[in-house]
Amino acid sequence: MSEFKSIFPEVLAQFDFTLDQKAIDRFCSYYDLLIEWNEKINLTALTEPRDVALKHFVDSLMLLRYAHIGLGASVIDVGTGAGFPGLALKIARPDIRLTLLDSLQKRLIFLDEVSETLALDDVVTVHSRAEDGARTILFRDRYDVATARAVAPLNVLCEYCMPYVAPGGSFLAMKGKTAQEELQEAENAIRELGGRVGEKHFFTLGDAGERGIIKIDKIAPTPAQYPRKSKAIKKKPL
């Protein structure tokens, strides 16, 4: 932890992020738990302090720089994995009401322990495949914001995530160097699912490479036939 504790503020400063000491301490504890649990289950290929600080934590926090998330907003992180970007957002913005959805129960046990250890309120974990959760009344059309980080191509990702968003809300897609190309290929899917492309931000995250954050506004309910089964989504994207 001591190495991460010294490196993390340096990486934050490099990108002009300011966090209070409580948030920094929570990120340090999060890093410790991530490394500890990673020896038991596969959570991340990145374990070096600077890599985790930049490519997981700061990468997640870029959402707060380039997208507006309202005070007390309900946010669902679809396919959250080890909690990126969802838990990182929650540490920086304790006011959001966060749902972490993942298909692997072991990851959710890890995320529950992180939330408890860090004393984070209003964090719910959901064990479900993305396409299944989006078909239930508990989660469909319920969230101000849905987000996902590099889970699938954007035209596929939209079908997994857009049904969770309430009309008037938005889907924030976090993508890599192919963001602009994926956006062009996803135009039909976005329209079909009740969305409209909003703000687009493309930037370089230091030596982590190119990044894109694409905001898709939910302007109409997603038609009832979506999402389809995962095989159909992948075989024939919208």
N, C-alpha and C positions, 0 to 999 in steps of 0.2 A: 504493500500500500504506500510506503514512504516514497518510492520512485514515482508512482502514479500521482501522488499528492503534489509533488513538485512539478511534474510535467503538465498536468491538466490545466492549471491556470495559465501556463505559457501558451498552450494551444488555444485556449479561449481568447487570450490577448491578441494572438496572431490574427484572429478573425473579428476582433473588436466586440466580443461578447462579454457582458458583465453579469455575473451571478453573485448572489449574496453567499456568505460563508456557509449557511445551512445547506443551500443547494449544492455547493462544492463538496461539502462533507458527505452528502447523500450520494453524489456521483462516485466518490471514492469508495464508499461502502458497496455500491452497485458493482463497481469494478472488481472488488474483492470477491463478492458472491459469484460473479460471472466466471472468474478464473477457478474458483473452488468447485463450482458445479460442472464446469466444462470438463473436468477430469472424470465425471460420472456419466454425463450425457453430452451429445454433440450440440453445442450451442453456437459456437463461433470458431472459425479458422484463425481469427485474429486474437492474439493474446498479449502482444507486447504493449506496454502502457501507451506509447505514442500512437500506435495504430488504433487502439480502442478509443482513445481520446478524440482522434481526428475522424476516423472512418466510421465509427458508430455514434459517439456522443455528439460531436459538433455537426456531423452530417445530419443527424436527426434534428438538432436545434435550428438548422437552416430554415426549417418550416416556419419558425417564428419570425424570421427575418423577412421572408418573401410572401407570407400568407397571413391574412388577418383571421385569428381565431378569437371569437368574442368571449367576454368575461362569463365564466360559468358554462361554457359550451359543452355539449355532449359530443364526445369524440370516440370513434371506434377504429382501432388499428387492426386491419384484416390481414391474417397471416403474420402475426406479430413476431414469431420466432422467439428470440431472446429479449424482446421488448423494445425493438427499434422500429419506428421512432416513438411509439406510444409512451413508454415509461420515462424516456428522456424528456419528452414534452411535459409530462406530469411533474417531474422534479423541478423544472424551470417555471412551470405554470401550475401551481397546486390548485388553482380555482377550477380547472377543467374537470369534467366528470368523464372518466375513462373506462372504456371496455376494451379488453385485449382478447382477440379471438384467434385460436390456433387449433389445428387438427391433432396435435400431439399432446397428450395429457401430461407427460413428464415436463415439458416446457412450462406448462401452466402451473405445475407445482413449484417450479423454480420462481416463476413470476409472482406467485402468491407469497413465497418467502421473502422475495425482495420487497414487495409492497409492505409486508408486515414489519420487516426489519427497519425499513426506512420511515415507518409510521405514515404511509400515504393513505389518505382517505379517498372515498369515492373511486375505487379501482375494482372493477369486476372482471373476472376471467371467464371465458366461455369456451368450452370444448366442442368444436364443431368444424366441419368443412365449410369453406366460405359459401359455397352454393347452397348448402343445406340451411345454414343459419339465416340466410337472406330470404328464405321462404317462410320463416316463422313470424307470427304476429308480434312476438316479443321484440324482434330486431328490425323488421322491414319498415322502411320510411320513418325511422325513429331518431336519427342522429343529425346534429348540425354539421358535423364533419366526419367523413370517412377518410382514412389514409392507408397507404400501403407502400412499401419500399422494395422495388425491384423484384416483385414476386413472379411476374409474368409479363409478356408483351402487353402494351397498353390496351389494345383492342380486346384482349382476353381479360385483363385486369378490370376494365370498366364493367364488364358483365358480372364479375364477382362482387364489386364494391358499390356500384351505383344504387342497387336496390336498398341498401342500408340507409341511404341519405334521404332525409325529409325534403320535400319540395321547398325551395328557398335556401337549402343548405348547399354544401359543396363537397366534392371529392378532390383530395389533394394527392396527386400521384408523384412519387419520388422516383426519378429515373436516372440512368447513367448517360453515357456519351451518345446513345442512339435515340435520345428523347425526341428530337425534332422529327426524325424519320418515323418513329412510332406514332407520333401525334398525327401525321398525315395519314397513316394507315388506319387510324382509329376514328376518323371523322364520322364514318357511317355508324359505327357502334355508339358513339356519343349521342348522336341524334336519335337513334332507335331507342336508347335507354332513358330518354328524357333529359338529356344534358345539353349544355352549351359551353364551348371552350371560353374560359375567362383569361385571367392573367397567366403569362408564361414567363418563366425566369430560367435562363441558362447561364451557368457560371462554372468556374474551376475551383475545386476544393483543394487547393495546394497540390501536393504530390499524390493526392487520392484521385485526381483526374476530373473529367468533366461531369457535370451534374445538371439535371433539369427538374424543376418543380412546376407542374402543370395543374392549374385550378380548373375544375370542370363544375360549373354551376348546375344544380338540379332545378330545371324550370318546369318540369311536368313529372307526374308519377311514372315510374318504370312499368311498362306493360306486364301484365300478370304472367305471361309465359316465360319471363326471365327472372332469375338465371336458369339456364338449361342445366342438364347434367354435365359434369366436368368433361366427359369424353366428347360430347357434342360441342362444348365451348372451344376446346382445343382443336378438334378436327375441322370445324368450320366456324372460325371467328366471324363475328358480325362485320 
